[in-house]
Amino acid sequence: MDKCAPASLADSFRFATDWFAVYVDEVNALNVYPVPDGDTGTNMHLTLQSVRRELDLCDNSKMAEVARALAYGSLLGARGNSGVILSQLLKGFAEAIKRAPAVTPQLLAEALEAGAQSAYRAVMKPVEGTILTVARGVAEGAKKAQQEGAGTIEEVLAAALQRGRELLEQTPEMLPVLKTAGVVDAGGMGYIRLLEGLEGYVLGRELPEPPKIEKRAQEAFEEEEYGYCTEFLMEDVNAPIEKIRELVKPYGDSLLVVGAEGFVKGHIHTNEPDALLAAVARYGKMKRTKVEDMSEQHSEILSAVGAADVAPPPTGLVAVASGWGVIKAFRGLGARIVAGGQTQNPSVQDILDAIKSLPNPEVIVLPNNKNVILAAEKAAELAAKEGKKVFVLPTRTLGQGLAAAVLYSPDTAAAELLEEMKEAADHAVTFEVTRASRDAVVEEVGDVQEGQVIGLRDGKLAVVTDDPDEALLNLLKLTHGDEDEYEILTLFYSPAVAAEQVEGLVKKIKEQYEDLDVETHAGGPDLYDYLAVLE
């Protein structure tokens, strides 16, 4: 192939995403602890899936549109350190090709080099022996091939991969932590797998079989100094990226802050996720946050390694959720998480992947949003064809899902759990305090103006006001008629709400409802000031 048209380039990245999916567990297994992050393969794959979604939405006949999908899709979907660096590799690649009618061998070499340079610039303290080193090797190989007269894209990709693999094999000599674990760099391997997918498309190859995982590098390490992998995505940012980088620098390490088109994406390992997110939230509108407890993640990985030869319990649990505090609560109750919810509905494939990742023969799925139920049911149908028995409990809110998950027990058959879980979900009341996205006239409450504070009870608009605290208090008044019916209010608050404000709100609630226990948690869904569950 002497050139690649925009539509073919888009198709090559779609195929490469599927190719990468085959190797997700392999890349995850390579990741050493405490080098971030324990789910490198998953993070890079999710980033590529976001690119594919943008490719599916854009005009694939125009190179500028395809290039934007690569850069914009990867930035918005970037997960973890590895995903953010991958987004910068694709950003540089996209910048190099966006004005060309087609990708030629020479332009491909230039784009791979531009990607490597972009990734190095994005990292405040570049470390050799990582994906950066492999990206540099890929660029070197491609450039050398082009200079020596390579006349096809296949020849450039082959040379790029050869040099990239050479440097990948050298990464243990550059990073002692890799040598100790006896593995190459996970992010570097992930980048190689992505390029193999592009080459596979060009050569017309079939998807390979997943490799067998013999060991996991995480077994060799203890926990690291900083316990929380923290990410944020902001829009309408009103401060330079450099200022935000300086702001977050004292909070931890493994720092990446990048941006494009008014968005800023950040990733840092810290012991103070609440304070970090509250600090950056002053400079833009928080669109998405994610906080992972790496100590808990490390324990889960080692537990999975130790239990590889043990028969799994009968029932697994999958929950769709957003907001790091909510996700942490679901995980604490034993659920495998699918990221998503209101305005970010996961795909059928996302839910199916989570179902298939569980070893249990039966799985219960909690959609936790009315718009996710059909996707969950379709995923259940597909999983059934592969031998999984899947039950979708049609929870319509996060509150219903949390109430149901409390009664989950992996050692009990799904059929025995479902009735009690459904009863708990039906009894729970969910309050959501958010902002109106547009002007509207709603019969129950009258006129609503864009940006106005609104309160929803079980997904239905019930309160309009100008103050989030007042909205929640009014929701409680509408619901809390029977004092004996409800005992606990679990309150999640977003990074935009100060802890002091929450303390004041709880004091007001306790003054009005003395017998109501109130539990508060940071890390509510970013869309809401407050998410509360009354049980």
Phi, psi and omega in degrees: 000120182265352173197159184231116180289162182306316181295322178292323178297317178299316179295326180294323178285328174297314180295319180296329176295317177294321177299314181298324182302329180296331188252009183304311183293325177300314181292318176302319183292333180285338189292121178278150174253126021256016175294128186290149345242167185289355181230048183303314180298316178299315182297317180293322179293318177297323177297317179293324177297324177294321175300315181298321178299319179292321177299323180291340182264342188262171177279103185287356178274351182245125183298323180299322180289318178296317179298318179296321179298321178296313184284310185289316180297319181288326178293312182293326184265359185300129179236133175071173178304312183295321179293322179293317178295319176301321179298326179283327172300316180286330177296312178296318177302313182296319179300323184287332187256349196296337181259002183269146176289333179202161178269119177262168176306318180295316181293324177300315178298318180295321182292320178295323177292318179297323178297315179298317180296319179298319181293318178298320181294329186285337184267124184295322179230083182300136181242126177283152185095011181241191177303331179299316180298316180295320178298321177297317178297318177302314180296319179298314181297318180294317181295318180296317179298318180295318179294331180271009172095021178302128186257358181226159177295323179302318182293321179293315179297319180298316180292321179298316180293320180300311181290323178298318178294324178299315180287328176301317180294338180272350185301326178296335178281343181266330180237111181304327182296327176289320181295320178300319181278345180073036182224163170271172182292133183293314180297321177297318177297321178299319179294321177297316180297323177297313181293326174299323177295319176297317178295320179300322177296313182298322183271357178073033182280158172274158176295138181282170173279147178298139177288153178280132181270115182271326181205165178238128186297337183297342180297339188272358191228155174266184183283157183263177186296317183261130191268344188235123172276113190242131180230153173212150173230120180243149172239169182053045184286133184248025178217151178297151179302322182300323179293319179292323177300315180293326181296317185273345185306318182290350187278345182171213180221191185054053191265131172221127172226118183226167181198164175189146174053041177083000178256147173231129180247133181229150178215130180204147172263128188209165170258359184232063183298322181298311182295320179299310183293323178296324181293313183284336182296343179291343189251013177176182179267119182288118181265323181202140174229159177208128177231122179248131174281103186289333175295316178294320179298317180298317179297319179298318180298313181293324178297319179294322178297315183290335184259015187301326183259009181258136179299132182288157174295165189294328192234130173253167183227131175241133179229135173272126185204159174219160185089120190295328178291321178293317179298318178299320179296315178297317180297322178297337178267003173100012185270146166273133190261138165249118182291133177148181181154219181300128182070353181225058184293129179288159179277168173303318181296321178302314182290319179298319179300318180295318178299312183292336181286344180273140180280348186291142179291334177240146182221136172257133180246131176250103182291323175062020176195136184299331182279357182254346186301313182296320178296321178295319180293323177293319178298322178297319178298316181293321180295326180298327179292341180255014173097359178272140173259110188242134178243125177261115174269111193285062176292134186257350179221162176296325179297316177298319180296317179296317179298320179291319184295333179302329184266003179289137175221117184297337183274001180250140179300144184304319182300328179282334182277328194300318184297314180292321179296319178295319179299317179296319180296317182294329183280331184290148176243131181251129174249136176231126177247118185216198181239143179294134182274347179197167174291144179199161171243117183245128187306318186290330188234351180091215184287138175232131181255146179306132179089350181287148179288131178230152178238132180246137175248115184051043174085358181250132181298126184229339187220138172231129182203187179246005185224126182300319180297316179297323180298315181292318179298321179292324176297319178297320180297324181289337190251325193274053180282320180262105186295337183270349187281327184238143184239330188230136170244116177259120189243119174255138180234151186278168178299338181282352182256124182288147180300325179297323178295320180296318178301317179296321179295316180299321179299318179294320179298315182294329178294326182269332184227082188298327185270001182269119175283134181240122175248133180243145180217135171287166175087035173288168178304141186295336181289340188244142167294313180225141165236124183228146180237124180255122182228000000 
